[in-house]
Amino acid sequence: MPTLEERSKETGEELNLRLEAKTLEMGITYTFAQYLEQMETYLLQLEKRVRTLEAQKDIQP
């Protein structure tokens, strides 16, 4: 699974190729692959926020 940084640098063509590969690998529709992409991105963003908040908590007493 690409990181947020890798995803932000990805071109539309690269994203489409990755999603098409996922459809073949997992036997799912392209639309469902797009949905999974959104969920993966959301989870990566959430993980980043949690790490940021944890770091802030450690800094503050």
PDB file of N, H, CA, C and O in Angstrom:
ATOM      1  N   MET A   1       0.856  -1.170   0.000  1.00  0.00           N
ATOM      2  CA  MET A   1       0.000   0.000   0.000  1.00  0.00           C
ATOM      3  C   MET A   1       0.906   1.238   0.000  1.00  0.00           C
ATOM      4  O   MET A   1       1.764   1.389   0.870  1.00  0.00           O
ATOM      5  N   PRO A   2       0.707   2.110  -0.974  1.00  0.00           N
ATOM      6  CA  PRO A   2       1.525   3.328  -1.047  1.00  0.00           C
ATOM      7  C   PRO A   2       1.267   4.255   0.143  1.00  0.00           C
ATOM      8  O   PRO A   2       0.164   4.291   0.689  1.00  0.00           O
ATOM      9  N   THR A   3       2.284   4.987   0.525  1.00  0.00           N
ATOM     10  H   THR A   3       3.180   4.957   0.081  1.00  0.00           H
ATOM     11  CA  THR A   3       2.140   5.966   1.599  1.00  0.00           C
ATOM     12  C   THR A   3       1.378   7.182   1.085  1.00  0.00           C
ATOM     13  O   THR A   3       1.127   7.300  -0.114  1.00  0.00           O
ATOM     14  N   LEU A   4       1.011   8.083   1.991  1.00  0.00           N
ATOM     15  H   LEU A   4       1.214   7.987   2.965  1.00  0.00           H
ATOM     16  CA  LEU A   4       0.335   9.318   1.579  1.00  0.00           C
ATOM     17  C   LEU A   4       1.215  10.134   0.647  1.00  0.00           C
ATOM     18  O   LEU A   4       0.730  10.717  -0.322  1.00  0.00           O
ATOM     19  N   GLU A   5       2.507  10.177   0.941  1.00  0.00           N
ATOM     20  H   GLU A   5       2.901   9.704   1.729  1.00  0.00           H
ATOM     21  CA  GLU A   5       3.436  10.945   0.111  1.00  0.00           C
ATOM     22  C   GLU A   5       3.520  10.362  -1.292  1.00  0.00           C
ATOM     23  O   GLU A   5       3.525  11.096  -2.280  1.00  0.00           O
ATOM     24  N   GLU A   6       3.585   9.038  -1.373  1.00  0.00           N
ATOM     25  H   GLU A   6       3.581   8.441  -0.570  1.00  0.00           H
ATOM     26  CA  GLU A   6       3.638   8.381  -2.678  1.00  0.00           C
ATOM     27  C   GLU A   6       2.346   8.616  -3.457  1.00  0.00           C
ATOM     28  O   GLU A   6       2.374   8.839  -4.667  1.00  0.00           O
ATOM     29  N   ARG A   7       1.230   8.565  -2.765  1.00  0.00           N
ATOM     30  H   ARG A   7       1.207   8.384  -1.782  1.00  0.00           H
ATOM     31  CA  ARG A   7      -0.062   8.793  -3.422  1.00  0.00           C
ATOM     32  C   ARG A   7      -0.179  10.216  -3.944  1.00  0.00           C
ATOM     33  O   ARG A   7      -0.748  10.441  -5.012  1.00  0.00           O
ATOM     34  N   SER A   8       0.356  11.180  -3.199  1.00  0.00           N
ATOM     35  H   SER A   8       0.819  10.997  -2.331  1.00  0.00           H
ATOM     36  CA  SER A   8       0.238  12.575  -3.625  1.00  0.00           C
ATOM     37  C   SER A   8       1.089  12.857  -4.867  1.00  0.00           C
ATOM     38  O   SER A   8       0.776  13.766  -5.637  1.00  0.00           O
ATOM     39  N   LYS A   9       2.157  12.088  -5.066  1.00  0.00           N
ATOM     40  H   LYS A   9       2.411  11.349  -4.440  1.00  0.00           H
ATOM     41  CA  LYS A   9       3.031  12.267  -6.227  1.00  0.00           C
ATOM     42  C   LYS A   9       2.563  11.460  -7.441  1.00  0.00           C
ATOM     43  O   LYS A   9       3.071  11.641  -8.547  1.00  0.00           O
ATOM     44  N   GLU A  10       1.605  10.581  -7.228  1.00  0.00           N
ATOM     45  H   GLU A  10       1.193  10.434  -6.329  1.00  0.00           H
ATOM     46  CA  GLU A  10       1.134   9.680  -8.269  1.00  0.00           C
ATOM     47  C   GLU A  10       0.310  10.429  -9.323  1.00  0.00           C
ATOM     48  O   GLU A  10      -0.531  11.262  -8.984  1.00  0.00           O
ATOM     49  N   THR A  11       0.555  10.128 -10.588  1.00  0.00           N
ATOM     50  H   THR A  11       1.238   9.451 -10.863  1.00  0.00           H
ATOM     51  CA  THR A  11      -0.243  10.728 -11.658  1.00  0.00           C
ATOM     52  C   THR A  11      -1.564   9.974 -11.779  1.00  0.00           C
ATOM     53  O   THR A  11      -1.717   8.876 -11.245  1.00  0.00           O
ATOM     54  N   GLY A  12      -2.503  10.572 -12.480  1.00  0.00           N
ATOM     55  H   GLY A  12      -2.379  11.465 -12.914  1.00  0.00           H
ATOM     56  CA  GLY A  12      -3.789   9.919 -12.705  1.00  0.00           C
ATOM     57  C   GLY A  12      -3.632   8.593 -13.426  1.00  0.00           C
ATOM     58  O   GLY A  12      -4.332   7.626 -13.127  1.00  0.00           O
ATOM     59  N   GLU A  13      -2.708   8.554 -14.378  1.00  0.00           N
ATOM     60  H   GLU A  13      -2.140   9.340 -14.621  1.00  0.00           H
ATOM     61  CA  GLU A  13      -2.452   7.322 -15.124  1.00  0.00           C
ATOM     62  C   GLU A  13      -1.896   6.232 -14.207  1.00  0.00           C
ATOM     63  O   GLU A  13      -2.302   5.074 -14.302  1.00  0.00           O
ATOM     64  N   GLU A  14      -0.976   6.595 -13.326  1.00  0.00           N
ATOM     65  H   GLU A  14      -0.646   7.535 -13.249  1.00  0.00           H
ATOM     66  CA  GLU A  14      -0.404   5.621 -12.387  1.00  0.00           C
ATOM     67  C   GLU A  14      -1.475   5.092 -11.441  1.00  0.00           C
ATOM     68  O   GLU A  14      -1.505   3.901 -11.132  1.00  0.00           O
ATOM     69  N   LEU A  15      -2.349   5.978 -10.985  1.00  0.00           N
ATOM     70  H   LEU A  15      -2.324   6.945 -11.236  1.00  0.00           H
ATOM     71  CA  LEU A  15      -3.445   5.555 -10.107  1.00  0.00           C
ATOM     72  C   LEU A  15      -4.356   4.579 -10.835  1.00  0.00           C
ATOM     73  O   LEU A  15      -4.721   3.540 -10.286  1.00  0.00           O
ATOM     74  N   ASN A  16      -4.724   4.909 -12.071  1.00  0.00           N
ATOM     75  H   ASN A  16      -4.427   5.753 -12.518  1.00  0.00           H
ATOM     76  CA  ASN A  16      -5.590   4.014 -12.844  1.00  0.00           C
ATOM     77  C   ASN A  16      -4.951   2.647 -13.036  1.00  0.00           C
ATOM     78  O   ASN A  16      -5.626   1.625 -12.912  1.00  0.00           O
ATOM     79  N   LEU A  17      -3.666   2.620 -13.334  1.00  0.00           N
ATOM     80  H   LEU A  17      -3.118   3.450 -13.435  1.00  0.00           H
ATOM     81  CA  LEU A  17      -2.969   1.338 -13.508  1.00  0.00           C
ATOM     82  C   LEU A  17      -2.959   0.539 -12.210  1.00  0.00           C
ATOM     83  O   LEU A  17      -3.156  -0.677 -12.220  1.00  0.00           O
ATOM     84  N   ARG A  18      -2.730   1.224 -11.099  1.00  0.00           N
ATOM     85  H   ARG A  18      -2.570   2.211 -11.091  1.00  0.00           H
ATOM     86  CA  ARG A  18      -2.717   0.536  -9.796  1.00  0.00           C
ATOM     87  C   ARG A  18      -4.097  -0.021  -9.460  1.00  0.00           C
ATOM     88  O   ARG A  18      -4.218  -1.132  -8.946  1.00  0.00           O
ATOM     89  N   LEU A  19      -5.146   0.767  -9.758  1.00  0.00           N
ATOM     90  H   LEU A  19      -5.048   1.670 -10.176  1.00  0.00           H
ATOM     91  CA  LEU A  19      -6.507   0.304  -9.490  1.00  0.00           C
ATOM     92  C   LEU A  19      -6.883  -0.870 -10.393  1.00  0.00           C
ATOM     93  O   LEU A  19      -7.529  -1.817  -9.945  1.00  0.00           O
ATOM     94  N   GLU A  20      -6.483  -0.809 -11.651  1.00  0.00           N
ATOM     95  H   GLU A  20      -5.958  -0.039 -12.014  1.00  0.00           H
ATOM     96  CA  GLU A  20      -6.759  -1.921 -12.566  1.00  0.00           C
ATOM     97  C   GLU A  20      -6.041  -3.186 -12.109  1.00  0.00           C
ATOM     98  O   GLU A  20      -6.599  -4.281 -12.186  1.00  0.00           O
ATOM     99  N   ALA A  21      -4.812  -3.040 -11.637  1.00  0.00           N
ATOM    100  H   ALA A  21      -4.358  -2.151 -11.574  1.00  0.00           H
ATOM    101  CA  ALA A  21      -4.069  -4.195 -11.124  1.00  0.00           C
ATOM    102  C   ALA A  21      -4.773  -4.784  -9.905  1.00  0.00           C
ATOM    103  O   ALA A  21      -4.820  -6.002  -9.731  1.00  0.00           O
ATOM    104  N   LYS A  22      -5.314  -3.911  -9.071  1.00  0.00           N
ATOM    105  H   LYS A  22      -5.276  -2.921  -9.213  1.00  0.00           H
ATOM    106  CA  LYS A  22      -6.026  -4.373  -7.874  1.00  0.00           C
ATOM    107  C   LYS A  22      -7.282  -5.155  -8.262  1.00  0.00           C
ATOM    108  O   LYS A  22      -7.623  -6.142  -7.610  1.00  0.00           O
ATOM    109  N   THR A  23      -7.972  -4.719  -9.320  1.00  0.00           N
ATOM    110  H   THR A  23      -7.696  -3.917  -9.850  1.00  0.00           H
ATOM    111  CA  THR A  23      -9.177  -5.435  -9.758  1.00  0.00           C
ATOM    112  C   THR A  23      -8.823  -6.851 -10.189  1.00  0.00           C
ATOM    113  O   THR A  23      -9.549  -7.797  -9.884  1.00  0.00           O
ATOM    114  N   LEU A  24      -7.710  -6.997 -10.898  1.00  0.00           N
ATOM    115  H   LEU A  24      -7.120  -6.229 -11.146  1.00  0.00           H
ATOM    116  CA  LEU A  24      -7.289  -8.327 -11.342  1.00  0.00           C
ATOM    117  C   LEU A  24      -6.797  -9.174 -10.176  1.00  0.00           C
ATOM    118  O   LEU A  24      -7.121 -10.357 -10.077  1.00  0.00           O
ATOM    119  N   GLU A  25      -6.017  -8.563  -9.302  1.00  0.00           N
ATOM    120  H   GLU A  25      -5.754  -7.601  -9.383  1.00  0.00           H
ATOM    121  CA  GLU A  25      -5.436  -9.286  -8.169  1.00  0.00           C
ATOM    122  C   GLU A  25      -6.508  -9.771  -7.196  1.00  0.00           C
ATOM    123  O   GLU A  25      -6.445 -10.897  -6.702  1.00  0.00           O
ATOM    124  N   MET A  26      -7.489  -8.914  -6.928  1.00  0.00           N
ATOM    125  H   MET A  26      -7.540  -8.000  -7.330  1.00  0.00           H
ATOM    126  CA  MET A  26      -8.488  -9.232  -5.911  1.00  0.00           C
ATOM    127  C   MET A  26      -9.805  -9.736  -6.495  1.00  0.00           C
ATOM    128  O   MET A  26     -10.675 -10.194  -5.755  1.00  0.00           O
ATOM    129  N   GLY A  27      -9.958  -9.656  -7.818  1.00  0.00           N
ATOM    130  H   GLY A  27      -9.252  -9.284  -8.420  1.00  0.00           H
ATOM    131  CA  GLY A  27     -11.200 -10.108  -8.446  1.00  0.00           C
ATOM    132  C   GLY A  27     -12.382  -9.223  -8.097  1.00  0.00           C
ATOM    133  O   GLY A  27     -13.486  -9.716  -7.863  1.00  0.00           O
ATOM    134  N   ILE A  28     -12.152  -7.907  -8.063  1.00  0.00           N
ATOM    135  H   ILE A  28     -11.255  -7.507  -8.253  1.00  0.00           H
ATOM    136  CA  ILE A  28     -13.209  -6.957  -7.711  1.00  0.00           C
ATOM    137  C   ILE A  28     -13.445  -5.997  -8.872  1.00  0.00           C
ATOM    138  O   ILE A  28     -12.667  -5.961  -9.826  1.00  0.00           O
ATOM    139  N   THR A  29     -14.511  -5.229  -8.785  1.00  0.00           N
ATOM    140  H   THR A  29     -15.143  -5.258  -8.010  1.00  0.00           H
ATOM    141  CA  THR A  29     -14.803  -4.252  -9.829  1.00  0.00           C
ATOM    142  C   THR A  29     -13.909  -3.027  -9.664  1.00  0.00           C
ATOM    143  O   THR A  29     -13.338  -2.792  -8.598  1.00  0.00           O
ATOM    144  N   TYR A  30     -13.801  -2.261 -10.732  1.00  0.00           N
ATOM    145  H   TYR A  30     -14.265  -2.452 -11.598  1.00  0.00           H
ATOM    146  CA  TYR A  30     -12.998  -1.038 -10.699  1.00  0.00           C
ATOM    147  C   TYR A  30     -13.585  -0.058  -9.690  1.00  0.00           C
ATOM    148  O   TYR A  30     -12.845   0.618  -8.975  1.00  0.00           O
ATOM    149  N   THR A  31     -14.914   0.021  -9.630  1.00  0.00           N
ATOM    150  H   THR A  31     -15.515  -0.528 -10.211  1.00  0.00           H
ATOM    151  CA  THR A  31     -15.578   0.926  -8.685  1.00  0.00           C
ATOM    152  C   THR A  31     -15.242   0.548  -7.250  1.00  0.00           C
ATOM    153  O   THR A  31     -14.985   1.420  -6.420  1.00  0.00           O
ATOM    154  N   PHE A  32     -15.242  -0.742  -6.955  1.00  0.00           N
ATOM    155  H   PHE A  32     -15.451  -1.451  -7.629  1.00  0.00           H
ATOM    156  CA  PHE A  32     -14.901  -1.176  -5.602  1.00  0.00           C
ATOM    157  C   PHE A  32     -13.429  -0.911  -5.306  1.00  0.00           C
ATOM    158  O   PHE A  32     -13.073  -0.585  -4.173  1.00  0.00           O
ATOM    159  N   ALA A  33     -12.577  -1.047  -6.308  1.00  0.00           N
ATOM    160  H   ALA A  33     -12.867  -1.311  -7.229  1.00  0.00           H
ATOM    161  CA  ALA A  33     -11.158  -0.723  -6.130  1.00  0.00           C
ATOM    162  C   ALA A  33     -10.994   0.760  -5.801  1.00  0.00           C
ATOM    163  O   ALA A  33     -10.150   1.120  -4.981  1.00  0.00           O
ATOM    164  N   GLN A  34     -11.797   1.624  -6.434  1.00  0.00           N
ATOM    165  H   GLN A  34     -12.483   1.331  -7.100  1.00  0.00           H
ATOM    166  CA  GLN A  34     -11.766   3.055  -6.123  1.00  0.00           C
ATOM    167  C   GLN A  34     -12.205   3.295  -4.682  1.00  0.00           C
ATOM    168  O   GLN A  34     -11.615   4.115  -3.977  1.00  0.00           O
ATOM    169  N   TYR A  35     -13.241   2.579  -4.247  1.00  0.00           N
ATOM    170  H   TYR A  35     -13.720   1.914  -4.819  1.00  0.00           H
ATOM    171  CA  TYR A  35     -13.725   2.700  -2.872  1.00  0.00           C
ATOM    172  C   TYR A  35     -12.634   2.274  -1.886  1.00  0.00           C
ATOM    173  O   TYR A  35     -12.400   2.954  -0.887  1.00  0.00           O
ATOM    174  N   LEU A  36     -11.972   1.156  -2.164  1.00  0.00           N
ATOM    175  H   LEU A  36     -12.162   0.604  -2.976  1.00  0.00           H
ATOM    176  CA  LEU A  36     -10.885   0.703  -1.294  1.00  0.00           C
ATOM    177  C   LEU A  36      -9.767   1.732  -1.244  1.00  0.00           C
ATOM    178  O   LEU A  36      -9.174   1.957  -0.189  1.00  0.00           O
ATOM    179  N   GLU A  37      -9.479   2.354  -2.370  1.00  0.00           N
ATOM    180  H   GLU A  37      -9.961   2.172  -3.227  1.00  0.00           H
ATOM    181  CA  GLU A  37      -8.454   3.401  -2.426  1.00  0.00           C
ATOM    182  C   GLU A  37      -8.822   4.552  -1.497  1.00  0.00           C
ATOM    183  O   GLU A  37      -7.970   5.059  -0.767  1.00  0.00           O
ATOM    184  N   GLN A  38     -10.076   4.961  -1.522  1.00  0.00           N
ATOM    185  H   GLN A  38     -10.768   4.549  -2.115  1.00  0.00           H
ATOM    186  CA  GLN A  38     -10.532   6.041  -0.641  1.00  0.00           C
ATOM    187  C   GLN A  38     -10.395   5.645   0.821  1.00  0.00           C
ATOM    188  O   GLN A  38      -9.954   6.449   1.642  1.00  0.00           O
ATOM    189  N   MET A  39     -10.770   4.412   1.153  1.00  0.00           N
ATOM    190  H   MET A  39     -11.128   3.760   0.486  1.00  0.00           H
ATOM    191  CA  MET A  39     -10.685   3.948   2.536  1.00  0.00           C
ATOM    192  C   MET A  39      -9.229   3.851   2.994  1.00  0.00           C
ATOM    193  O   MET A  39      -8.910   4.230   4.121  1.00  0.00           O
ATOM    194  N   GLU A  40      -8.345   3.347   2.132  1.00  0.00           N
ATOM    195  H   GLU A  40      -8.604   3.039   1.217  1.00  0.00           H
ATOM    196  CA  GLU A  40      -6.926   3.266   2.482  1.00  0.00           C
ATOM    197  C   GLU A  40      -6.353   4.659   2.735  1.00  0.00           C
ATOM    198  O   GLU A  40      -5.611   4.868   3.695  1.00  0.00           O
ATOM    199  N   THR A  41      -6.703   5.607   1.870  1.00  0.00           N
ATOM    200  H   THR A  41      -7.306   5.438   1.091  1.00  0.00           H
ATOM    201  CA  THR A  41      -6.223   6.981   2.028  1.00  0.00           C
ATOM    202  C   THR A  41      -6.739   7.572   3.331  1.00  0.00           C
ATOM    203  O   THR A  41      -5.991   8.227   4.057  1.00  0.00           O
ATOM    204  N   TYR A  42      -8.010   7.347   3.632  1.00  0.00           N
ATOM    205  H   TYR A  42      -8.619   6.815   3.042  1.00  0.00           H
ATOM    206  CA  TYR A  42      -8.592   7.846   4.878  1.00  0.00           C
ATOM    207  C   TYR A  42      -7.859   7.264   6.086  1.00  0.00           C
ATOM    208  O   TYR A  42      -7.529   7.992   7.022  1.00  0.00           O
ATOM    209  N   LEU A  43      -7.604   5.961   6.067  1.00  0.00           N
ATOM    210  H   LEU A  43      -7.873   5.370   5.306  1.00  0.00           H
ATOM    211  CA  LEU A  43      -6.920   5.324   7.197  1.00  0.00           C
ATOM    212  C   LEU A  43      -5.494   5.841   7.358  1.00  0.00           C
ATOM    213  O   LEU A  43      -5.026   6.025   8.482  1.00  0.00           O
ATOM    214  N   LEU A  44      -4.806   6.075   6.254  1.00  0.00           N
ATOM    215  H   LEU A  44      -5.187   5.926   5.341  1.00  0.00           H
ATOM    216  CA  LEU A  44      -3.457   6.641   6.336  1.00  0.00           C
ATOM    217  C   LEU A  44      -3.486   8.053   6.907  1.00  0.00           C
ATOM    218  O   LEU A  44      -2.618   8.420   7.699  1.00  0.00           O
ATOM    219  N   GLN A  45      -4.477   8.848   6.512  1.00  0.00           N
ATOM    220  H   GLN A  45      -5.183   8.550   5.869  1.00  0.00           H
ATOM    221  CA  GLN A  45      -4.609  10.205   7.050  1.00  0.00           C
ATOM    222  C   GLN A  45      -4.925  10.159   8.541  1.00  0.00           C
ATOM    223  O   GLN A  45      -4.380  10.938   9.322  1.00  0.00           O
ATOM    224  N   LEU A  46      -5.797   9.253   8.925  1.00  0.00           N
ATOM    225  H   LEU A  46      -6.240   8.620   8.290  1.00  0.00           H
ATOM    226  CA  LEU A  46      -6.156   9.102  10.332  1.00  0.00           C
ATOM    227  C   LEU A  46      -4.942   8.679  11.156  1.00  0.00           C
ATOM    228  O   LEU A  46      -4.712   9.202  12.246  1.00  0.00           O
ATOM    229  N   GLU A  47      -4.176   7.738  10.634  1.00  0.00           N
ATOM    230  H   GLU A  47      -4.364   7.313   9.749  1.00  0.00           H
ATOM    231  CA  GLU A  47      -2.964   7.290  11.323  1.00  0.00           C
ATOM    232  C   GLU A  47      -1.982   8.452  11.504  1.00  0.00           C
ATOM    233  O   GLU A  47      -1.359   8.582  12.558  1.00  0.00           O
ATOM    234  N   LYS A  48      -1.849   9.277  10.497  1.00  0.00           N
ATOM    235  H   LYS A  48      -2.355   9.172   9.641  1.00  0.00           H
ATOM    236  CA  LYS A  48      -0.953  10.436  10.569  1.00  0.00           C
ATOM    237  C   LYS A  48      -1.430  11.418  11.638  1.00  0.00           C
ATOM    238  O   LYS A  48      -0.620  11.950  12.397  1.00  0.00           O
ATOM    239  N   ARG A  49      -2.733  11.660  11.699  1.00  0.00           N
ATOM    240  H   ARG A  49      -3.391  11.228  11.083  1.00  0.00           H
ATOM    241  CA  ARG A  49      -3.286  12.563  12.723  1.00  0.00           C
ATOM    242  C   ARG A  49      -3.042  12.024  14.124  1.00  0.00           C
ATOM    243  O   ARG A  49      -2.674  12.774  15.028  1.00  0.00           O
ATOM    244  N   VAL A  50      -3.247  10.729  14.304  1.00  0.00           N
ATOM    245  H   VAL A  50      -3.546  10.120  13.569  1.00  0.00           H
ATOM    246  CA  VAL A  50      -3.049  10.111  15.618  1.00  0.00           C
ATOM    247  C   VAL A  50      -1.591  10.245  16.044  1.00  0.00           C
ATOM    248  O   VAL A  50      -1.308  10.591  17.191  1.00  0.00           O
ATOM    249  N   ARG A  51      -0.659   9.969  15.119  1.00  0.00           N
ATOM    250  H   ARG A  51      -0.889   9.687  14.187  1.00  0.00           H
ATOM    251  CA  ARG A  51       0.760  10.113  15.449  1.00  0.00           C
ATOM    252  C   ARG A  51       1.095  11.546  15.834  1.00  0.00           C
ATOM    253  O   ARG A  51       1.872  11.777  16.760  1.00  0.00           O
ATOM    254  N   THR A  52       0.514  12.509  15.129  1.00  0.00           N
ATOM    255  H   THR A  52      -0.118  12.322  14.376  1.00  0.00           H
ATOM    256  CA  THR A  52       0.754  13.921  15.433  1.00  0.00           C
ATOM    257  C   THR A  52       0.230  14.262  16.818  1.00  0.00           C
ATOM    258  O   THR A  52       0.917  14.924  17.596  1.00  0.00           O
ATOM    259  N   LEU A  53      -0.974  13.819  17.131  1.00  0.00           N
ATOM    260  H   LEU A  53      -1.532  13.281  16.499  1.00  0.00           H
ATOM    261  CA  LEU A  53      -1.554  14.098  18.448  1.00  0.00           C
ATOM    262  C   LEU A  53      -0.767  13.414  19.561  1.00  0.00           C
ATOM    263  O   LEU A  53      -0.574  13.989  20.632  1.00  0.00           O
ATOM    264  N   GLU A  54      -0.316  12.195  19.310  1.00  0.00           N
ATOM    265  H   GLU A  54      -0.473  11.727  18.440  1.00  0.00           H
ATOM    266  CA  GLU A  54       0.491  11.500  20.315  1.00  0.00           C
ATOM    267  C   GLU A  54       1.805  12.233  20.554  1.00  0.00           C
ATOM    268  O   GLU A  54       2.262  12.343  21.692  1.00  0.00           O
ATOM    269  N   ALA A  55       2.403  12.728  19.497  1.00  0.00           N
ATOM    270  H   ALA A  55       2.032  12.639  18.573  1.00  0.00           H
ATOM    271  CA  ALA A  55       3.659  13.472  19.640  1.00  0.00           C
ATOM    272  C   ALA A  55       3.431  14.757  20.421  1.00  0.00           C
ATOM    273  O   ALA A  55       4.257  15.127  21.256  1.00  0.00           O
ATOM    274  N   GLN A  56       2.332  15.437  20.164  1.00  0.00           N
ATOM    275  H   GLN A  56       1.662  15.137  19.486  1.00  0.00           H
ATOM    276  CA  GLN A  56       2.018  16.666  20.888  1.00  0.00           C
ATOM    277  C   GLN A  56       1.770  16.377  22.361  1.00  0.00           C
ATOM    278  O   GLN A  56       2.173  17.156  23.225  1.00  0.00           O
ATOM    279  N   LYS A  57       1.122  15.281  22.645  1.00  0.00           N
ATOM    280  H   LYS A  57       0.794  14.649  21.943  1.00  0.00           H
ATOM    281  CA  LYS A  57       0.841  14.923  24.032  1.00  0.00           C
ATOM    282  C   LYS A  57       2.141  14.657  24.787  1.00  0.00           C
ATOM    283  O   LYS A  57       2.273  15.051  25.946  1.00  0.00           O
ATOM    284  N   ASP A  58       3.081  14.007  24.155  1.00  0.00           N
ATOM    285  H   ASP A  58       2.973  13.687  23.213  1.00  0.00           H
ATOM    286  CA  ASP A  58       4.368  13.722  24.796  1.00  0.00           C
ATOM    287  C   ASP A  58       5.146  15.002  25.070  1.00  0.00           C
ATOM    288  O   ASP A  58       5.917  15.060  26.028  1.00  0.00           O
ATOM    289  N   ILE A  59       4.958  16.018  24.253  1.00  0.00           N
ATOM    290  H   ILE A  59       4.332  15.971  23.475  1.00  0.00           H
ATOM    291  CA  ILE A  59       5.663  17.293  24.428  1.00  0.00           C
ATOM    292  C   ILE A  59       5.051  18.080  25.577  1.00  0.00           C
ATOM    293  O   ILE A  59       5.766  18.692  26.371  1.00  0.00           O
ATOM    294  N   GLN A  60       3.732  18.063  25.662  1.00  0.00           N
ATOM    295  H   GLN A  60       3.151  17.566  25.017  1.00  0.00           H
ATOM    296  CA  GLN A  60       3.038  18.846  26.688  1.00  0.00           C
ATOM    297  C   GLN A  60       2.844  17.999  27.941  1.00  0.00           C
ATOM    298  O   GLN A  60       2.543  16.810  27.843  1.00  0.00           O
ATOM    299  N   PRO A  61       3.015  18.607  29.130  1.00  0.00           N
ATOM    300  CA  PRO A  61       2.839  17.844  30.380  1.00  0.00           C
ATOM    301  C   PRO A  61       1.391  17.492  30.654  1.00  0.00           C
ATOM    302  O   PRO A  61       1.091  16.855  31.664  1.00  0.00           O
TER     303      PRO A  61
END
